[in-house]
Amino acid sequence: MKNILFFFGAFGGEFGGIEGKILLIAKNLAEKQIFFPILATSDRNSIFSRYFREMGFLVYEVPMRGKGGIKKGINAVDNLLKKHNVAVIQSHMFRESIISGKIRNKHNNLRHVFRVHTHISGSNIPIWKRCAYHILEHQNAKNVDIYVPIGNIIKKELIKKSRISSKKIRIVYNGIAALGLPDPPNNGSSPLTPSVVMLGDLQERKQQCMAAKTIGILHSKKIDVNLHLIGGERDGYSAEVKQTAMKNNVSHLVHFYGYKNQKEIYEIIRDIPVVILPSLFEGIPTSILEGMSLRKLVIATPVGGTTELVKDGINGIIQPAQSPETWANILERVFTKPAYIWEPMRNAGYRIWKEKYSMEQMMDGLINVYKKLNLLDK
């Protein structure tokens, strides 16, 4: 069995959607005996690295940041190739793509797949940095065999901003396995249980503080909605969220769980009917797909790839404004109207996940990419 080298710079306690997808892909490729997975990462002691090792796969630490990081990364990965018969490097971020491209240029039999998760133009990094990424990626394109973006918005960005040929791009949507059983139908005239969940690391761009303020406004109207926050720590942001909840007198309504695995997440959110995502920017958010797979009502801001997943009034609610007052108005409506009103949206979201964003759909797409590169028997 040939080896696939996943290249992704995870750190410490961080574990988000990209890490989860790499683990699922690696597990499926090994189970199908298509490739044996190896991980090259910037922190072999991270949560991500630990999970990768627990699956029985190899993990190597690769320096890639700081002064001379790219050169050090190239040398380290090059040494890995001497130890293992690697057929393909699959990079998952821009820095890793640059390093992988340099290595691909030195090995004629090696293939480089860039699985593009990030929507650069919608991020909050400085404009000069966005431009630099696009220029570097355009220069690196000759060393990437196939770009595999996770959605249309990223494909368009690659073509327009990085000037990558559409012939080198194959969209494979992110897929997820359902966390558990979908919510049963609720055609009652009573409102939904007043409880919402946010899935994802606690960080400023996800706007958990804004969500806490929203709960505060509802509380002042004598509408108590529980806010459940499931996700790891980023930059000490949870302290700010807790302070915001305290200032708004809703500490008893805002619940913190930290990072949880899929089984634990399902146990927490099984009876929570609504998933919210008021982010400032996103790629293709896993939390939305997780909500749809469980037949939850999804409410989100129209940023990045979210608009590919959620069509307002059809399979969820798009809330353009990012102020607590407007979000409070939406949630007040959701939790005071009869539950049956939201059933068509919940059904449509579940159907879209099953038809387009399941784990099976994602793996079929990736396997077709490997076949196109003559890495597998057609």
Buried (B, 14 or more C-beta within 10 A) or exposed (E): EBBBBBBBBBBEBBBBBBBBBBBBBBBBBBEEEBBBBBBBBBBBEBBBBEBBEEEEBBBBBBBBEEEEBBEBBBBBBBEBBEEBEBBBBBBBBBBBBBBBBBBBEEEEEBBBBBBBBBBBBBBEEEEEEBEEBBEBBBEBBEBBBBBBBBBBBBBBBBBEBBEBEEEBBBBBBBBBBBBBEBBEEBEEEEBBBBBBBBBBBBBBBBBBBBBBBBBBBBBEEEBBBBBBBBBBBBEEBBEBBBEBBEEBEBBEBBBBBEBBEBEBBBEBBEEBBBBBBBBBBBBBBBBBBBBBBBBBBBBBBEBBBBBBBBBBEEBBBBBEEBBBEBBBBBBBEBBEEBBEBBBEBBBBBBEBBBEBBBBEBBBEBBBEBBEBBEBBEE
